[in-house]
Every structure is written in structure tokens, then in C-alpha cells.
Amino acid sequence: MIDEGTQGPATTIHGEEDENYFISMTDMMVGVLFIFIILLMVFALNFRQQTDTSEERIKRLEAVERQAEQATENLTQLQQQVRDSVEAIRKANDVRREMLEEIKAALAQKGLEVEISTGSDILRLRDKAVRFALDDPNLSAMARGNVAIVASVLAEILPSYTRESRGSAVTVETLFLEGHTDKQGPELDNWRLSTARAVNTYISLISAEPALESLTNVTGQRVISVSGYGETRPIPSISDDDYDAQRRIDLRFVMKIDNQDNLNEVQALTETMALELNDLTEAVKRARDDAPNGAANVQ
């Protein structure tokens, strides 16, 4: 692994955390929706079942109804925010897929065939492009030549997907050069070996195209980084015993979605809804407790 004080690419094993954050946010918001739907159903049932028609009783129930209406309005807003967040993720995936197809086509024109993962987030340099010998972190002469081809294509295409000036809310946040091993050997050794392979690939990449080293994202941080996964992420579509293919380099593209303002609005709205949810719960409870003997109570 690379020491923090050493110049060079940053290392990590959590390349997709930023994108998973948006998925987790969506899951949380869907959960809030279900809570409100259930509570409003309970309220409606309670309101219909009340038999006491005294003026005071009706006023109390009308107050609860107004609270429910306000909660429903906020629920509608939250639903729209969820739809917007899901749409932002979809757009990010579309932009990434477009970029990877563009890179793949450009590499094919130069005689280098690569694969795009089923999730359209990884450009895979398998043994036909970058081959590693058993227990060896060094690139072969053929592999260095192929990495130089990859570098030339990235230098041509990647900048247009990392600049704010491209007029898109979706850009590349990080490009991880991910090293992998087969399942042979001790796990700790494989972690070190895979990271060394990623670092050596990075060195070969920037040696061929030095401008890639200073390529930055919209927040001013370097785009290209490295990570090592040892044997923990085999290619799912092939056998674990296909050792040559598992010893590889993947290029994982993590996208930045410029919807921080939207997420801040969602957070503020969920906090407001939490307060209204508490008020509505208390109001329904009071309406239930005040019901006359013989009236149907909410369970």
C-alpha cells in the first residue's frame, strides 16, 4: 500500500461509496413514505368509525384532519424529491455508459478489445490487454504497450467528462485503477500483490500520458486513483479457476451527481415530516382516548 505521505495515487477499497449513499437515501425516504401512508390509513379509519357527534368532538377530529392534509402535502413533495433523486442516478448511469462505450470504441479502433461490466461502471482490462504472471506485480512488455494505448484514449476522452464546462450535472468523480489476483496464495499477500499491480499500472499510464496525473474533478481533486482487492472480487461471469483472467486490472468510473441542493431539501423536508408525524400520532391518540364507550377504537 502507499503511505499517506508519499506522492502518487491515493488508495482505497471503497470506490462506490458515494453512489451507494444516494441509494441508501432513497431507501430511507421510501421507508418514511410507508410510515405516513400507514398512519393516514389509521386516521381515516378512526375518523369514519367515530359515533360521537358532539360539537367539541367534531372540532377535535377536524383538527386532526387538517394535520393529516398537511402531512399529505408534504408527502407529495417528498415523493417528488425521491423521483428527482432516482432520476439523477439514472442520468449518471446513462452518462457513464455513454462514456464507457465511447472509450471502448476508441480502443477498438486502435486494436485493443476491452469489456464493459454488466453494471456499466467498469472497463475491464483482462488478460488479452493486461496480463500478469503468477505472483508478479509487474506488467509485461505487451501489457505496458496496451496501457499506453489506454492512456492515449483516456487523455483524449476523459477530460470532457470531468469539467464543469461540459454543461452537465453529472461528471466523473474518480477513476479507480483496480488491481486483482486469482484465489491462489495467502489472502494478505494477495491484497499487497493486487495493490502493487494497480500502482504499477498507474505508473505506466502516466508515463505514457503525463497530463492524466494532473487531471482533476469539479472539486479540484485528482481523478485517477488506485485500489487493490486481492482475490475478493472475481469476475462473476467466469470460473474462479480461470487464473489468468482473474489476474487483471479494472477501471472503475465513479460519477459525481450535482444534486446536493436537492438532498438538502429532502433532509429538511423529512425533518419537518418527522415533527408532523409525531403531532399527528398524538392527535390520533387523543381522538382515540376521547372516544365514548362503545365507539370503535383504533388498534
PEFENWO-V438571 format. One line per field, one symbol per residue. psi: psi as a letter, one per 30 degrees, with the letter a starting at -180 (. if undefined). burial: I if it has 9 or more other C-alpha atoms within 8 Angstrom, else O. Layout:
psi->???
burial->???
This chain:
psi->lkkffkkaklklghegeeefeeeeeeeeeeeeeeeeeeeeeeeeeeeefkfkgleeeeeeeeeeeeeeeeeeeeeeeeeeeeeeeeeeeeeeeeeeeeeeeeeeeeeefggjklkklffhfkjkjaffejkklkhkfkkleeeeeeeeeeeeeefeeeefgfkfffgkfklkekjkjkkllagllkeeeeeeeeeeeeeeeeeeefeeifffegklafgglkeklllkgbgfilkfflkffieeefjlkkjkjklkjiheeeeeeeeeeeeeeeeeeeeeeeeeeeeeffklkflklk.
burial->OOOOOOOOIOIOOOIOOIIOOIOOOIOOIIOIIOOIOOIIOIIOIIOOIIOOOOOOIIOIIOOIOOIIOOIOOIIOOIIOIIOOIIOIIOIIIOIIIOIIIIIIOIIIOOOIIIIIIOOIIIIIIIIOIIIIOOOOIOIIOIIIOIIIIIIIIIIOIOIOIIIIOOOOOIIIIIIIIIIIIIOOOOOOOIIIIIIIIIIIIIOIIIOIIIOIOOIIIIOOOIIIIIIIIIIOOIOOOOOIOIIIOIIIIIIIIIIIIOIOOIIOOIOOIIOOIOOIIOIIIOIIOOIIOOIOOOIOIOO
